[in-house]
Amino acid sequence: TLQQLFENIIRNAGVLGYMMKSDEKIRLLQMLTVLFDFIKEETARNPLLTLQGLVSVFELMEKEKLPLPMVQVSGSDKGVNLLTAHGSKGLEFEHVFITGVNAYLWEKKRKPGGGYKFPDTLFSSMPAGDPDEELRRLFYVALTRAEKNLQVSYIKFRADGKEAEHSMFIAEIVQAGDLAVARIALPEEELMEFEGLNYIRLAPEIEKSEDDFITALLDKYVMNVTSLNNYLNCPLEFYFKNLLKIPSGKSENTEFGSAIHLAIQKLFEDMQKSDHQQFPSKEIMIDYFRWYMVRHRENFTEEAFERRMEYGEKVLADYYDHYIGSWNKIVSVERNIRNIVVNGVPLKGKIDKLEFDGKDVNVVDYKTGDVTSNFTTLKLSPPGDKQPDGGDYWRQAVFYKMLVDNLDGKGWKVISTEFDFIEPDKKKGYQKRKIYIEPADIETVTQQLTAVWQKIQARDFYTGCGKEDCHWCNFVKDNKLEVALHEISTEAEQEI
């Protein structure tokens, strides 16, 4: 596909290597992401867009001087946020200053188009809202943004010398509480310095240091099982995929799996909405699959689209017939879990399905692929000689239990995690793999999480794993991006 072609150009034609060597690699990466997002939008709008067609779009944009806008947002906890009362909703700050609390800016402010008043008899059945009460609520929103300090101020005189009336909310605050009104007088020197800013050319400054870029990412970073697996596989993989987020097109396998997931999700949601908890027909489930495939047509070549569409319809029909009589109907599907903290590490995750037996839970995760392959077997395996950290699926099973068990106020307890393979095996049968999690497993993954989190916060993700077949280590070496080479110890080599 065009997206995958662009991704291959980035990786294999030296583009990414050039950017990583540049002093402005963050800005270049942002520019590349903007371009890639544009290609995604164009291919989503026209899934059959050809390479020549895309080039024609670029040529037309150059001819008409139509740029791609790139919005760069930077921030600092040592700055001042200038917000309206409306814009402050949902936010909190240590110190809040509400300025201009005067009647002419609040209750007596002229509203656009407010010169005409409808007759009282018109819309008499509709209750009239109290505009003062709405403003009062808005003012209350502004007041309650403060965590430590709040200062409310108003002016006594306007620029033309006329006296300015304070808002009625000031009077209400003074009457309700024992608060004194203090007059603020600024020295003449400060006033002159402030006025002088109007006549000084101020050059804008942006931060180009990667250190500040990474700091901003790590300040709000929350671990999920994918980032944990990526780091354990190779710290450089985590750096490129989870922090820098190198642009990449969605693969055929990923989109096919997403279409299968959506079809099964909608099947259970429709069952929950029905009067008697009846599953819809398999034709309806397959229609959901078709809809997703067509909606994301741009991520498939013409041949792949037809092949996957036919294969998916057959797989889902057989899957439906196999399980329709045995599915648990007491479920929660597509559950987003956030704000979980385990041993000081913030966690989040999205679970395909929770099956309930009272408070006991069986977590279900849908998988596409060959259940009998050695690759899948390794992913399902607990820690051992070949994989000291355990397989990715095993770790995912334990991670999901940690998420669900730590949900506040639910009292749920995960008994097992089940991987439901949607594609049939070589004998045309459907299989599941259930993992029962022991306390020792929780302890192991907790240790992995804690160690990885501490390394991430210490910015220990610039050195690769050193495995011969590691894509990201080889990418760094092929593009001569390394600044040093570290010898791997014998013990580490044995683990690898």
N, C-alpha and C positions, 0 to 999 in steps of 0.2 A: 504494500500500500504506500501511498505518498508519505504518510506519517513515518512509516518504518524506513522508507528510503531516506528521508531527511535525518532520521536518527542515525542511520548507518553512515551518512556523510559526516555528521558531527563526530562520530566515534572513530571512523576509519580514514578520513581524509585530512586528519591533523588539526581540525578546527578546535576540538576540546583541548588537545595538547597545547595549541597556541594560546588559548585563553588561560590555561592553568599556569603558564609561564609569565603572563602579563601582570604588571603591577596593578592593573585595573580589572582583574579577573571577575570580581563580583559584579561590576557594572556591565562587563561584556556578557556575563552569564544571564543577567537580567534582560539585556537586549535580545539574546538568543531565545530566551523563554517567551518574550513578547512575540517574536517572529514565529515561533513554534505554535503558540496559542492561536495566532492568526491562521496558520495552515490548518489547524484543527477545526476552526470555525468555518473556513472555506470548504473543507471536505465534508463537514457535517451538513452544510447547506447544499452541497452538490456531491453526493457520495461517488459519482462516476467521473469526477474531475480528473483529467489527465495531467501529466507532468507539463506538457506543452500549454495546457489551459492555465495551470498555476503560473507558469512563466509569463503568459500573456497578461494575467492579473497584475503581476509585479511591474511589467512594462507600462501598463496603463496608469498605474499609480505613480510611477516615476514621471510619465509624460504630463499628468495632471497635477504633479507636485502634491500628492496626497501621502503624508507621512503616517507611520504607525505610532500612536502615542505611547509613551512609556512613563507610567506614574511611579515615581520613587518616593516612598514614605520612610521617613526616619524619625526617631523619637529618643527621648532620654528621660529618665526619672528625675533629672535635675532641671527640667524645663518647666515652662508655664503653659498650660493648656487653656486656650481661649475658646470658650464654648457658650452657646445659648442655653437657656434653661431647658428647652426642648432637647437639645443635643446632649445634655448631661444625663439623660435617663439611663439607668442601669449601671452608671459608673460611680466610683468612689475615689476620693482624694484625701490625703492627710490634711491639707489646708485649702479652704474654699473662700474666695472673695467674691461676693455678689455686689456688683457696682451698678450705679444708675437706678436705684430703687425709688424713682420719682413717679408721680401720678401721670405725667405726660408720656412716660415710657411704658406704663403698665395699664391701669384701668381707664385712663383718658386718652390713650393712644388712638390716633385716627386709623381706621381700618380701610384698606382699599375697597372701593365700591360701596362704602358704607353710607353714602349720601341719600339713598332711597330706602324708605321703610315700607314694608308690606302692610296693608290694612290688617287690623286686629282680627277681622272676621275671616281672613284668608288662612287656611291651614289651622283652623281653631281646634281641630281634633288632635293636633300634634302638641305634645307638651313642650313648652318653651324652656330652654336651658338657661340657667343663671350664669351670665358671662363672668360675673365677679367670682362666683364659686369655682368656675373652671380656672380662672387666673389664680385663685387662692391655692388650688391644688397644684398648679404648675409651680407656684412660688414655694410650696412645701417640698416639691420634688427637688428644687434647687437647694433648699436649706439642708435637706437630709443627705446630700452628697458628701458632707464633711465627716471625716473620721476623727480628727483631733481638734482642729480649729476652724471657726467660722467667723467671718467678718462681713457685715452688711453695711453698705455705705450709699449715700445719696448726696446730691449737690444742693446748695442753698441758693445759688444764683446761676442763671444760664449765661451763655457767652455774650448775649446782648445786654446783660446787667439786670434783667428782670428776675424777680424772685421765683424760685422753682418750688412747687409744693411736693412734699414727700408723699410716697404712696400710702394708701390707707392701711396697707399691711404693716408698715412701720409702726403706726399708732397701735394696731392690734398687738404687735409683739411687745411694745413698751407697756401697754396696759396689762397684758397677761403675765408678764414676768418682771422680776426686779432687775431690769437692765437699764443702764445709764447710756445716754447719748453723748458721745465724746466728739468734740470738734477737732478736726485734723488740720494742722497748719504746716505746710511744707516750707522749708527755707527758700529764699529767693534764688540761691545758687542752683538748687535742684530743679526748680521750675525753669530757669534759664537753660540748663543742660537738656531738659526734656524738650523744650521748644526748639532747641538747636538741632535735634535729631531730624526735624523736617527738612533741613537744608544740607544734610550730609549724605553722600552716596555710600550706601552700605553694601559691600560685596557679599553675596550669599556664599556660604561654605557648606560643603557636604563631606561626610566622613568616608574616606576611601580605604581605611584600614580594615583588613579582614577580621582582625581581632574584635572590633566593635560589632561587625556583622554577625560573627559567631556568638558573641555575648548576647546579642538581642535574641537569637534563636534559642540559646540554652536557657535564658531567663524564663521562658514560657514552655519549655519542652516537657512533654508528657510521654512516658514510655508505653508502647504497645508491643504485642508479641512479635510483629514483623521487624521492628527496629532492634529488639533484643536478639532475634535470630540473625539478622544481618551483621550486628556487631560481633557476635560469637563466631560467625563464619569468617569475617575479615573486617577489622576496624575501618579499612579504607572503603569497603563496600558501604558501611554505615555512613561514612563521611560524604561520599558522592551521592548516594541514593536518598538518605534521610535528612541530611543537612543542606548540601548544595542543591539537591533535587535536580540532577541533570535531566533535561527534557527527553522524554522517550514516548514513542507511540505505543498504543495498546496492542498487544499481540493477539493473534487469532484465537489462541487457546484461552487467554484471559477473558476476552469478550464472549466467547462461547460459554465459558463457565458462568459468567455474570448473567447471561440470558437464561441458563438453566436455573440458577439461583432465584431469579425473579419469578419464573413460572411457578416454582414450588412455594415461594413466599406468598404469592397471590392466591394460590390454591388454599393455603391454610387461613389466610385473612378472609377470603370469601366464606369459608366454612364457619369462622367465628361470627361473621355478620349475619348468617342465615338464621332463620327462626328456630330450626331444630338441629343446628350444628351438622348440616349435611354438606359433604364435599361436592363442589360443582363437577361437571363432567370432565373427562380428560380432554375433550375438544376445547373447552374453555381454557384449561391449563396450557395446552399447546398454542392457543391463540396468543396468550401472554408471551410465550417464547418467541413466536413469529414477530410480534410487535416490537420486542426489544431488538431482535436481529435487524429488522428493517430500520429501526430508529438509529442504530449504530452501524449502518451498512458501510460507512467509510473505513471501518477497521478490518474489512475483509476484501481480498481480491475477488474478482468475479467468480472464478472457479471455486475458491474456498467458501464463498457465501452459499453457493448452491449445494456444495457438498455438506457443509455444516448444518444447513437448514434441513436437508433430508435426514441426516443422521440424528439430529436433535429431536425431530418429531418422532422418529422410531424409538429412540432411547426413552423419551418421556412417556410415550404410550405404554411401553412394556413396564417401565418403572411404576406407573400408576396402577396397572393391572396387578402387579406383584404385591403392592403394599396397601391397596385401598381398604382391605378388610381388617388391617391390623394397626393402623396409625392411631397414636394417642391424640385425643382431641383437646386435652387440657394442656395447652401450650402457650408460649409467648414467642413471637417470631421477630426476627431482625431487631434484637434488643441492643440498644446503645448504652454502654455503661461507662460513666465518667466519675471523676472526683473520688477515686479510690486511692488510698495511700497505704503501702505495705513497706514497713521498715524504712520509712522516710522517702520512699520512691513513689512519685505520682504515676498512676496507671489509668489506662482507658482501653476499651475494646468493643467490638461489635460481634454479637453472637447470632448465628443463623436461627437457632431454635432452642428453647428450653421446654423440656417435657416434665410435667409435675406428677408426683405421687404424694399428695399432702405437701409437706415442706421439702421433701426429697426431690432432687432435680437430676435429670439426665441431660447434659448439654449435647446438642447435635450440631455437627459441622459438616456441610456438604462438600464432597470432593469429586472432581472429575479426574480421569486418568486410570491407569491400570493398577488395580489393587494388588495383583500378584507379582508385580515387578520388584526386583531387588532394591530399586531406588525408593519405592514406597515402603518396603519393609524396613529399610534403614531409617526413614523418617519417623516411623512408628516406634522405633526401639528406644528403650530407656538407656541411661548411661552404661557404657561397657568399655571393653578394650578398644574396639574400633572407633567408638564415639564417646569420649570421656564426658562430654556435655549432654549427651542424649540427642535423639533426632528432633527435627523441627516440629513434627506433628505431636510427639510425646510432650515436648515443652509447651506447645499450644494447649494441650489438654490440661496440664497443670495450671497454666496461666489463667485459663477460663475459670477454673475452680476458685482460684484466688480472687478473681473479680467478683464472682457471684456470691461467694461466702462472706465477702466484706461489704456487701450492700447494706446500708443502714436501714433498720426498721423492717427488713423483710424476713429474716430468720430462715432463709433458704440454705440448704446444704447440698452441695453437689456430691452425688454418689459416684458418678461416672461421666466420662466424656466419650461420645460415640462419633466415629467418622463414617458417614453414610456415603458410599461410593455410588454415584448416579449412573456411571457407565458400567455395563455388564462385564463380567470376566470372560475368559476365553471359552468357557462352557455356556455362555449366554445367561449366566446366573448373576443375581445381585447380592452384594456382600456388604457387611458392616464390620467395623473394627471398634470394639469397646475397650476403653482403658480405665481401670479402677485405680484411683489415685491414693497413695499411702501418705502418712505424715512425713516420711523420709523424702518423698518426692517434693512435697511443699517446701521442705527445708532446703533441698538442693536448688530448686528454681529461685527461692528467695535469696540464697547466697549468690546465684548467678546474676540476678537482677541488681542486687546491692553492689556487687563488684563492678558490673558494667556501668551502672549509674555513676558511681564514683569516678570511673575512668573517663566517662563522657564529660562530666563536670570539670575534670582536670585537663580536658582537651587532649586526651590520649587516644586520638583517632587518626594521626598522621602517619603512623607506621603500619604497614600491611602485615598479613599473616605469613607470607613467604611461600605458600603452597605453589607448586609448579603449575597447576591448572587454574589458579585464581585469575579471573578476568581482570580485576582491578589492579592487582599487583603487576600483572603483565602490561597493563595499559600504562602504568606509571613508568615501568622500565623501558617499554618500547618508545615512549615519548621523551625519555631522559628527563623526567621530572624529579627524580630522587635527588635529595641533597646529601644523603648518607645511606649506606647499606649496613644493616645490622646482622651479625651472625646469629643463626638460630641454634639454640642449645640442643644437645643430644636428646634431652628429655622432651623438649618441645617438638623435635623432629619425629620422635616416636609417637607422640600424641597426634600429630598431623597425619 
